[in-house]
Amino acid sequence: MHRTKSLSTSSVTVTGIAASLLLGLAGVTLSPAPAKAVIYCTYVGYPAGCVARAGVVLRPRPVARAAVRHNAGGNLNGGVNRVGVRR
């Protein structure tokens, strides 16, 4: 005689419910909490919501300036360095 083992419907249902409860509990336990990081100011009021460190002198944020100068004593031929006459 050959015996086969089969799982009953009730044991599969109980196992599924137990696995669901276990995964649900793990999800609640491992859920991320909001970070409570402190961001220190590098300039006055920058970045927004920053905290000033004790003993640090904060200065106003520098103004951005244009860093590109057009044809300032450099390569006037469009960036191509060639020897000889250009036609």
C-alpha positions in Angstrom: 0.0 0.0 0.0 1.1 3.5 -0.8 0.1 6.3 1.6 0.1 9.9 0.6 0.2 12.7 3.0 -2.2 15.6 2.3 -2.7 18.8 4.2 -6.2 19.5 5.4 -7.9 22.8 4.5 -8.1 23.8 8.2 -4.4 23.4 8.8 -3.5 25.4 5.7 -5.9 28.2 6.9 -4.5 28.3 10.4 -1.0 28.4 9.0 -1.9 31.2 6.6 -3.5 33.3 9.4 -0.5 32.7 11.7 1.9 33.8 9.0 -0.2 36.9 8.3 -0.3 37.9 12.0 3.5 37.4 12.2 4.2 39.5 9.1 1.7 42.2 10.4 3.5 42.3 13.8 6.9 42.6 12.1 5.6 45.4 9.9 4.3 47.4 12.9 7.5 46.7 14.9 9.9 47.6 12.1 8.1 50.7 10.8 10.4 53.7 10.3 10.1 56.6 12.8 10.6 60.2 11.7 14.2 61.3 12.0 15.1 63.8 14.7 18.2 65.1 13.0 19.6 68.6 13.8 20.7 70.7 10.9 23.3 73.4 11.8 23.3 76.8 10.1 26.2 77.6 7.7 25.0 81.1 7.2 22.4 83.3 8.8 19.1 81.5 8.3 20.5 79.0 5.8 19.4 76.2 5.4 15.8 76.9 6.5 15.0 75.7 10.0 18.6 75.3 11.0 20.1 75.6 14.5 23.1 77.8 15.3 26.0 76.2 17.1 27.2 77.8 20.3 30.3 79.9 19.8 30.0 80.1 16.0 29.7 83.5 14.3 27.3 83.4 11.4 27.6 85.7 8.5 25.2 86.6 5.7 25.2 84.2 2.8 27.5 85.4 -0.1 25.8 86.7 -3.2 26.4 84.6 -6.3 28.4 86.3 -9.0 28.9 85.6 -12.7 32.0 83.5 -13.1 32.2 83.6 -16.9 34.1 86.3 -18.6 33.7 86.6 -22.4 37.0 86.6 -24.3 39.1 87.7 -21.4 42.6 87.5 -22.9 42.2 83.9 -23.9 41.4 81.9 -26.9 39.6 84.2 -29.4 39.2 81.6 -32.2 36.3 79.7 -30.6 38.3 77.2 -28.5 40.2 75.6 -31.4 44.0 75.9 -31.2 45.5 75.5 -34.7 48.7 76.6 -36.2 48.7 78.6 -39.4 46.3 80.7 -41.4 42.6 80.2 -40.9 40.4 80.5 -44.0 
